[in-house]
Every structure is written in C-alpha cells, then in structure tokens.
Amino acid sequence: MKNKFKVNFVVNVNWFLKSILVAILLAIFIYIGNKQLHLGIDNTMTGYIGLIAALPTAYLWIVRERKKEAEIEYRERELLNKYEEMYQNKVIELTKFYLESVNLFFSDETSKAGAYALNGLIIDWINLSRLYSDHLEECTAKISQTASVLFSKPQSMDSKIVTELLLNLLRYNKNSSRGIAWYESKFENITIGLYANESHPGHHIFRNVFNNQYIEGIKFENSAFSELEMMKIHANYSQFIKCDFRATNLQDSILVEANFNNSMMVGTNLSFCIASDATFDNVDLTNADFSHSNLIGASFKNSNLTGVDFSGAVIKKTDFTGACLKNAKFEGASIENSYFNDSDITGIDLKGDELDGSQIYNLRFYGTEPTDDIKEKILNGKLQDIFKLYKSKQNFETETLPF
C-alpha cells in the first residue's frame, strides 16, 4: 500500500522536460521581444537563467505539495482504520461482558450481581457513544437492549440501581439525537419528588432532567414526581399509575392516551397540554391547571376536580362522570358532547347553555339533584341565577324559580 502510494507521486520526467522546454522558449521570446521593441528589460544571464528555472521549479513544488497532501490523507485513513478497529474491539469486549452479565442476572443466586453488572454496562455504552458519535445509533440500540433485560426482572434490582438507571437513561436520552426505546421500561416505587420523604432523596438531581424528554410508552407505578420540572415531555401511551405529581410542572406536554389513574395531582400544572384520550380516573386534581389544553376524549371519572382551571380548554367527548367539579373554571372553554353524569358542578362558572348536547344525568350541585324543569333552565343559560338562589334559600326544592 505504502509503495504504491509513493510511485503515484514520483516526478514525471516527460512533464519535467516539457516544462524546461517551455521555459526556454519563453525566455527566447522575451529576449527577442525586448530587443526588437526596445522594452528596456535588462538582458542579463542571471535573469534568463532564473526565468528558465522558474517553471520547472514550480512543477517540482506542486509535485511535492501534492505528495504532502496525499501523505496526510493516507495517515488520516490509517488513523480512521485504527479508530474503527478500537471501536470494534470495544464492542466485542462489551458484548462478551453482556452475555456473562445476562447469565448472572437470570441466575437466582447471582441476580443482584448481574443487575449491577448490566447497569454498569449501560454506563459503558453511554461513554462509548460519546467517544464514537458516528456509532450513536448502534450504541443507543445496545443501551435499550440492556435496559430491557433489566426491566424484564425488576425484582432483582434494588432502589439504588433503579434510580441510577433512570437518571442515566434520561440524561442520555436528552443529549442524544436517538431516543431510548421505553416501551419495555417499568419503574416502581421511584421516590424522586420533593414530597417523597423528609430527606427528599434525588430531588435536586432530577429537578429538571425530565424537561423536553421523549418517554413514550414508559411505565411508572407508586412513584413520586412532586414539584419536578417536567415541561414539554412527550409521554404518549405512557402510564403513571398511583403516582405523586403534587405541584409538578407538566406544561406544554404531549400526553396522548397517557394513563394517570389513581394518582395525586394537587396543584399540577397541565396547561397547554395535548392530552387527548388521556385517563385521569380516580385522581385528586384539586386546583390543577388544564387551561388551554386539548382534552378531547379524556376521562376524569370519579376524580376530585375542585378548583381546577379548564379555561380555554377543548373539551369534546370528555368524561366527567362521577367527578367533583366544585368551583371549577371553564371560561372560554369549548365544551361539546361531553359527559357530566353524576358529577357535582357546585360553583362552576358556566352559564349552563354550554352543556347543551352533553349528558347531565344525575347532575348535582349544593348537595341536591335538580329536577328536569331546573335542568331545562340550566341548558337555557340560567345556571348562575340558579346558583344564587340555591345559596340564598335553605330549602330550594319548595321555591318557585322567578324565570
């Protein structure tokens, strides 16, 4: 390879002799022109020798520079080959270690040791992806593969491994153009929110790591995210069952078909979210903020929605069956074909005609189920007048409405 490379850049004798001939002819032409036209150029031997030597010298300089460039390119190729060879050797090493760790992980006697080994292997792949960024896609696939093995047997991981694993994956996911495949991921009893316990474990580390994360399909259960910044997450089809989101900021997030059933979400910021077909059943959402969110097809069955801000939200085919909507705010909300059956709407700011076209069976306010006559008046926009009368009268059922 090296000998062939040198031959390609030896001086071509024919071109060299041609350059000398051209230089001599040029010198003769200048000499004759100077003599006949009286140009005033000094006819010295040194000048003409320099003129004759200039063109061959330029040719030799070009050949030398091209040879230098080719040598540099050759060395770069050698370094690149060496770089690739080092990467492949590291892959072989990590693959071997992966097989050994998997065998440890699925053995009852050594499963915990295998879990630590696999977790360390994920860190090795993350570091390798930083050194060899052109192999980022392959490294990401290996990270997802290794993580899926760990998630297949979560009982073998203690809380320290799980928390460290989640943090490493989230950090890698944020800094990588290739996202982690989360659909096989399930985390239980993760305590990283402010209210996790008195010592707030992990809260400072996780404070902002969820922002702008793509975590579609991830599963959390009995986990705490209270007061974390989780803005602009993409969590379509994800599950957050029995989780603590008190005062968590989820603004501008995409939560299509996400499941938050049986969670604690008091004071949670869910404004400007796309939460179509999301499920918030049996959730305490007291004073939460859903303003300007897309809630088409979302479900809030049997949830506490006291004081929730739905202003400007899109509420279409949304299910509030059995929900407590006391003092909820709906100003500017678009309500269409939704379900308010068995719900308590005491103190909401609607006129009432917005509920026309929605189901309002067994509707309640101020502890009373309105008659069909009163329901008709509600749908005619008299809800706030009815509320005033309910507050002022002790026994509204015997009163005659002044409409």
C-alpha positions as CSV (number, residue, x, y, z in Angstrom):
1,M,0.0,0.0,0.0
2,K,2.8,2.4,1.0
3,N,5.0,1.6,-2.0
4,K,2.1,2.0,-4.4
5,F,1.3,5.3,-2.8
6,K,4.9,6.6,-3.4
7,V,5.0,5.6,-7.1
8,N,2.0,7.7,-7.8
9,F,3.8,10.8,-6.8
10,V,7.3,10.5,-8.4
11,V,8.4,13.2,-10.8
12,N,7.1,12.7,-14.3
13,V,10.3,13.1,-16.5
14,N,8.3,13.9,-19.6
15,W,6.4,16.7,-17.9
16,F,9.6,18.0,-16.3
17,L,11.4,18.2,-19.6
18,K,8.4,19.8,-21.2
19,S,8.4,22.5,-18.5
20,I,12.1,23.2,-19.2
21,L,11.4,23.4,-23.0
22,V,8.5,25.8,-22.4
23,A,10.6,27.9,-20.1
24,I,13.5,28.2,-22.7
25,L,11.0,29.2,-25.5
26,L,9.5,31.8,-23.2
27,A,13.0,33.2,-22.4
28,I,13.8,33.3,-26.1
29,F,10.5,35.1,-26.9
30,I,11.1,37.7,-24.2
31,Y,14.7,38.2,-25.4
32,I,13.6,38.8,-29.0
33,G,10.7,41.0,-28.0
34,N,12.9,43.1,-25.7
35,K,15.5,43.6,-28.4
36,Q,13.0,44.5,-31.2
37,L,10.5,46.5,-29.3
38,H,13.1,48.2,-27.0
39,L,11.2,47.3,-23.8
40,G,14.2,48.3,-21.6
41,I,14.5,44.9,-19.9
42,D,18.0,44.1,-18.7
43,N,19.4,41.3,-20.9
44,T,21.4,39.6,-18.1
45,M,22.4,35.9,-18.0
46,T,21.2,35.7,-14.4
47,G,17.7,36.9,-15.2
48,Y,17.2,34.5,-18.1
49,I,18.6,31.5,-16.1
50,G,16.1,32.4,-13.3
51,L,13.3,32.6,-15.9
52,I,14.2,29.3,-17.4
53,A,14.3,27.6,-13.9
54,A,11.0,29.1,-12.7
55,L,8.6,26.9,-14.5
56,P,10.4,23.5,-13.7
57,T,10.8,24.7,-10.1
58,A,7.1,25.4,-9.9
59,Y,6.3,22.0,-11.3
60,L,8.6,20.3,-8.7
61,W,6.9,22.4,-5.9
62,I,3.4,21.3,-7.0
63,V,4.5,17.7,-7.0
64,R,6.0,18.0,-3.6
65,E,2.9,19.6,-2.1
66,R,0.6,17.1,-3.6
67,K,2.7,14.4,-2.2
68,K,2.4,16.0,1.3
69,E,-1.4,16.2,1.0
70,A,-1.6,12.6,-0.1
71,E,0.6,11.5,2.8
72,I,-1.6,13.4,5.3
73,E,-4.7,11.8,3.7
74,Y,-3.0,8.4,4.0
75,R,-2.2,9.0,7.6
76,E,-5.8,10.1,8.3
77,R,-7.1,6.9,6.7
78,E,-4.8,4.9,8.9
79,L,-6.0,6.7,12.0
80,L,-9.6,6.2,10.9
81,N,-9.0,2.5,10.4
82,K,-7.3,2.3,13.8
83,Y,-10.2,4.3,15.3
84,E,-12.7,1.8,13.8
85,E,-10.6,-1.1,14.9
86,M,-10.6,0.1,18.5
87,Y,-14.3,0.6,18.4
88,Q,-15.0,-2.9,17.1
89,N,-12.6,-4.4,19.8
90,K,-14.6,-2.5,22.5
91,V,-17.9,-3.7,21.1
92,I,-16.6,-7.3,21.2
93,E,-15.5,-6.8,24.8
94,L,-18.8,-5.3,25.9
95,T,-20.8,-8.0,24.0
96,K,-18.9,-10.7,25.9
97,F,-19.4,-8.9,29.1
98,Y,-23.1,-8.6,28.3
99,L,-23.5,-12.3,27.8
100,E,-21.8,-13.0,31.1
101,S,-23.9,-10.4,32.9
102,V,-27.2,-11.8,31.5
103,N,-26.2,-15.3,32.7
104,L,-25.6,-13.8,36.2
105,F,-28.8,-11.8,36.1
106,F,-31.1,-14.8,35.3
107,S,-29.5,-17.0,38.0
108,D,-31.3,-16.8,41.3
109,E,-28.1,-16.9,43.3
110,T,-26.4,-14.1,41.4
111,S,-29.3,-12.0,40.0
112,K,-28.4,-8.9,42.0
113,A,-24.7,-9.0,40.9
114,G,-26.0,-9.4,37.4
115,A,-28.2,-6.3,37.8
116,Y,-25.2,-4.2,38.9
117,A,-23.1,-5.6,36.0
118,L,-25.8,-4.7,33.5
119,N,-26.3,-1.3,34.9
120,G,-22.5,-0.7,34.7
121,L,-22.7,-2.0,31.1
122,I,-25.2,0.7,30.2
123,I,-22.8,3.3,31.5
124,D,-20.0,1.8,29.4
125,W,-22.2,2.0,26.3
126,I,-23.1,5.6,27.1
127,N,-19.4,6.5,27.4
128,L,-18.7,4.7,24.2
129,S,-21.4,6.7,22.4
130,R,-19.6,9.9,23.4
131,L,-16.3,8.7,22.1
132,Y,-17.7,7.3,18.9
133,S,-20.5,9.6,18.0
134,D,-20.7,8.2,14.4
135,H,-21.9,4.9,16.0
136,L,-24.6,6.6,18.1
137,E,-27.4,4.6,16.6
138,E,-25.8,1.3,17.4
139,C,-24.9,2.4,20.9
140,T,-28.4,3.5,21.6
141,A,-29.8,0.2,20.4
142,K,-27.4,-1.6,22.8
143,I,-28.4,0.6,25.7
144,S,-32.1,-0.1,25.0
145,Q,-31.4,-3.8,24.7
146,T,-29.6,-4.0,28.0
147,A,-32.2,-1.9,29.8
148,S,-35.0,-4.1,28.5
149,V,-33.2,-7.1,30.1
150,L,-33.1,-5.3,33.5
151,F,-36.8,-4.4,33.2
152,S,-37.8,-8.0,32.4
153,K,-36.9,-8.9,36.0
154,P,-37.4,-5.7,38.1
155,Q,-37.5,-7.6,41.4
156,S,-33.7,-8.2,41.1
157,M,-33.0,-4.5,41.2
158,D,-32.8,-2.5,44.4
159,S,-33.9,1.1,44.6
160,K,-30.4,2.4,44.2
161,I,-29.9,0.6,40.9
162,V,-33.3,1.6,39.6
163,T,-32.8,5.3,40.5
164,E,-29.3,5.4,38.9
165,L,-30.5,3.6,35.9
166,L,-33.4,6.0,35.3
167,L,-31.1,9.0,35.8
168,N,-28.5,7.7,33.3
169,L,-31.1,6.8,30.7
170,L,-32.8,10.2,31.0
171,R,-29.6,12.1,30.7
172,Y,-28.5,10.1,27.7
173,N,-32.0,10.4,26.1
174,K,-31.8,14.2,26.5
175,N,-28.3,14.5,24.9
176,S,-28.8,12.0,22.2
177,S,-30.4,12.5,18.8
178,R,-31.6,8.9,19.0
179,G,-34.1,8.2,21.7
180,I,-34.3,5.3,24.1
181,A,-37.0,2.7,23.5
182,W,-39.1,3.0,26.7
183,Y,-41.9,0.6,25.9
184,E,-40.4,-2.3,27.9
185,S,-39.5,0.1,30.8
186,K,-41.3,-0.2,34.1
187,F,-40.3,1.7,37.2
188,E,-41.9,1.1,40.6
189,N,-41.6,2.9,43.9
190,I,-39.3,5.6,42.5
191,T,-39.0,8.4,45.0
192,I,-37.5,11.5,43.4
193,G,-40.1,14.2,44.1
194,L,-39.9,16.8,46.8
195,Y,-42.6,15.0,49.0
196,A,-41.0,11.6,48.6
197,N,-39.9,11.7,52.3
198,E,-38.4,14.1,54.7
199,S,-34.9,13.9,53.2
200,H,-36.1,14.5,49.6
201,P,-33.8,11.9,48.0
202,G,-32.8,12.6,44.5
203,H,-35.0,15.7,44.1
204,H,-32.1,18.1,43.3
205,I,-30.6,15.7,40.7
206,F,-33.9,15.1,39.0
207,R,-35.3,18.7,39.3
208,N,-35.0,19.5,35.5
209,V,-33.9,16.2,33.9
210,F,-37.4,15.4,32.6
211,N,-37.8,18.6,30.7
212,N,-38.2,18.0,26.9
213,Q,-37.9,14.3,27.3
214,Y,-39.3,11.7,24.8
215,I,-40.6,9.0,27.2
216,E,-43.4,7.5,25.1
217,G,-44.6,4.1,26.4
218,I,-42.7,4.4,29.8
219,K,-44.5,2.9,32.9
220,F,-44.3,4.2,36.4
221,E,-46.2,2.9,39.4
222,N,-46.2,4.2,43.0
223,S,-43.6,6.8,42.2
224,A,-43.2,10.4,43.3
225,F,-42.5,13.3,40.9
226,S,-43.8,16.1,43.2
227,E,-42.5,19.7,42.3
228,L,-40.3,18.5,39.5
229,E,-40.0,20.4,36.2
230,M,-41.4,18.1,33.5
231,M,-42.3,20.7,30.8
232,K,-42.7,19.7,27.2
233,I,-42.4,15.9,27.8
234,H,-43.6,13.6,25.1
235,A,-45.3,10.8,27.0
236,N,-47.9,9.4,24.6
237,Y,-49.2,6.0,25.7
238,S,-47.2,6.2,29.0
239,Q,-48.6,5.0,32.3
240,F,-48.2,6.8,35.7
241,I,-50.3,4.7,38.0
242,K,-50.7,5.8,41.7
243,C,-48.0,8.4,41.3
244,D,-47.5,11.7,43.1
245,F,-47.4,14.8,40.9
246,R,-48.2,17.4,43.5
247,A,-47.2,20.9,42.2
248,T,-45.4,19.3,39.3
249,N,-45.0,21.4,36.1
250,L,-46.1,19.4,33.0
251,Q,-46.9,22.5,30.9
252,D,-46.8,22.1,27.1
253,S,-46.5,18.3,27.3
254,I,-47.9,15.8,24.9
255,L,-49.8,13.1,26.8
256,V,-52.0,11.4,24.2
257,E,-53.5,8.2,25.7
258,A,-51.4,8.6,28.8
259,N,-52.7,7.0,32.0
260,F,-52.6,8.8,35.3
261,N,-55.2,6.7,37.2
262,N,-55.3,6.8,41.0
263,S,-52.6,9.5,41.2
264,M,-52.2,12.5,43.4
265,M,-52.0,15.7,41.2
266,V,-53.0,18.5,43.5
267,G,-51.8,21.8,42.1
268,T,-50.3,20.2,39.0
269,N,-49.7,22.5,36.0
270,L,-51.1,20.8,32.9
271,S,-51.8,23.9,30.9
272,F,-51.3,24.0,27.1
273,C,-51.0,20.2,27.0
274,I,-52.3,17.8,24.3
275,A,-54.0,15.2,26.5
276,S,-56.5,13.7,24.1
277,D,-57.8,10.3,25.2
278,A,-55.7,10.5,28.3
279,T,-57.1,9.0,31.5
280,F,-57.3,10.7,34.9
281,D,-59.7,8.5,36.7
282,N,-59.9,8.5,40.5
283,V,-57.3,11.3,40.6
284,D,-57.1,14.1,43.1
285,L,-56.6,17.1,40.8
286,T,-57.6,19.9,43.3
287,N,-56.5,23.3,42.0
288,A,-54.7,21.8,39.0
289,D,-54.4,23.8,35.8
290,F,-55.6,22.4,32.4
291,S,-56.1,25.9,30.8
292,H,-55.8,25.9,27.0
293,S,-55.3,22.1,26.9
294,N,-56.7,19.7,24.4
295,L,-58.8,17.2,26.4
296,I,-60.7,15.6,23.6
297,G,-61.8,12.1,24.7
298,A,-60.0,12.5,28.0
299,S,-61.5,10.7,31.1
300,F,-61.9,12.2,34.6
301,K,-64.2,9.6,36.1
302,N,-64.7,9.8,39.9
303,S,-61.9,12.4,40.2
304,N,-61.6,15.4,42.5
305,L,-61.6,18.4,40.2
306,T,-62.3,21.0,42.8
307,G,-61.0,24.4,41.7
308,V,-59.4,23.1,38.5
309,D,-58.8,25.6,35.8
310,F,-60.2,24.4,32.4
311,S,-60.4,27.9,30.9
312,G,-59.8,27.9,27.2
313,A,-59.6,24.1,27.1
314,V,-61.0,22.0,24.3
315,I,-63.5,19.6,26.0
316,K,-65.1,17.3,23.5
317,K,-66.4,13.8,24.3
318,T,-64.6,14.3,27.7
319,D,-65.9,12.1,30.5
320,F,-66.5,13.8,33.9
321,T,-68.8,11.0,35.2
322,G,-68.9,11.0,39.0
323,A,-66.3,13.8,39.2
324,C,-66.4,16.7,41.7
325,L,-66.2,19.9,39.7
326,K,-66.8,22.3,42.6
327,N,-65.7,25.9,41.7
328,A,-64.0,24.7,38.5
329,K,-63.3,27.4,35.9
330,F,-64.5,26.9,32.3
331,E,-64.3,30.4,31.0
332,G,-63.6,30.3,27.3
333,A,-63.6,26.5,27.2
334,S,-65.1,24.7,24.2
335,I,-67.5,22.1,25.5
336,E,-69.1,19.6,23.2
337,N,-70.8,16.2,23.6
338,S,-69.2,15.5,26.9
339,Y,-70.4,13.5,30.0
340,F,-71.2,15.2,33.3
341,N,-73.4,12.3,34.6
342,D,-73.3,12.0,38.5
343,S,-70.9,15.0,38.7
344,D,-71.0,17.8,41.2
345,I,-70.9,21.2,39.4
346,T,-71.4,23.4,42.5
347,G,-69.9,26.8,41.9
348,I,-68.6,26.3,38.3
349,D,-68.5,29.5,36.2
350,L,-70.6,28.2,33.2
351,K,-73.9,29.8,32.2
352,G,-75.3,26.4,31.6
353,D,-76.1,26.5,27.9
354,E,-72.6,25.3,27.2
355,L,-73.8,21.9,28.5
356,D,-76.4,21.6,25.8
357,G,-75.6,18.4,23.8
358,S,-73.7,16.9,26.7
359,Q,-75.0,14.2,29.1
360,I,-76.0,15.6,32.5
361,Y,-77.9,12.6,34.1
362,N,-78.0,12.8,38.0
363,L,-76.2,16.1,37.9
364,R,-75.7,17.6,41.4
365,F,-74.9,21.0,43.0
366,Y,-75.2,22.2,46.6
367,G,-76.0,18.6,47.6
368,T,-79.2,18.4,45.5
369,E,-80.1,16.8,42.3
370,P,-82.0,19.3,40.1
371,T,-85.4,18.4,38.6
372,D,-85.9,18.1,34.9
373,D,-87.5,21.6,34.9
374,I,-84.4,23.1,36.5
375,K,-82.1,21.1,34.1
376,E,-84.0,22.7,31.2
377,K,-83.4,26.2,32.7
378,I,-79.7,25.3,33.2
379,L,-79.5,24.5,29.5
380,N,-81.1,27.8,28.7
381,G,-78.3,29.7,30.3
382,K,-79.7,30.3,33.8
383,L,-77.2,28.3,35.8
384,Q,-75.6,31.2,37.7
385,D,-79.1,32.6,38.6
386,I,-80.0,29.1,40.0
387,F,-76.7,29.1,42.0
388,K,-77.6,32.4,43.6
389,L,-81.0,31.2,44.5
390,Y,-79.6,28.0,45.9
391,K,-77.2,29.9,48.1
392,S,-79.9,32.2,49.4
393,K,-82.6,29.7,50.1
394,Q,-82.4,27.0,52.7
395,N,-85.0,24.8,51.1
396,F,-84.7,25.4,47.4
397,E,-87.0,22.5,46.4
398,T,-90.0,24.3,47.7
399,E,-89.2,27.6,46.0
400,T,-90.6,28.8,42.7
401,L,-88.0,30.0,40.3
402,P,-88.6,33.5,39.1
403,F,-87.9,32.8,35.4
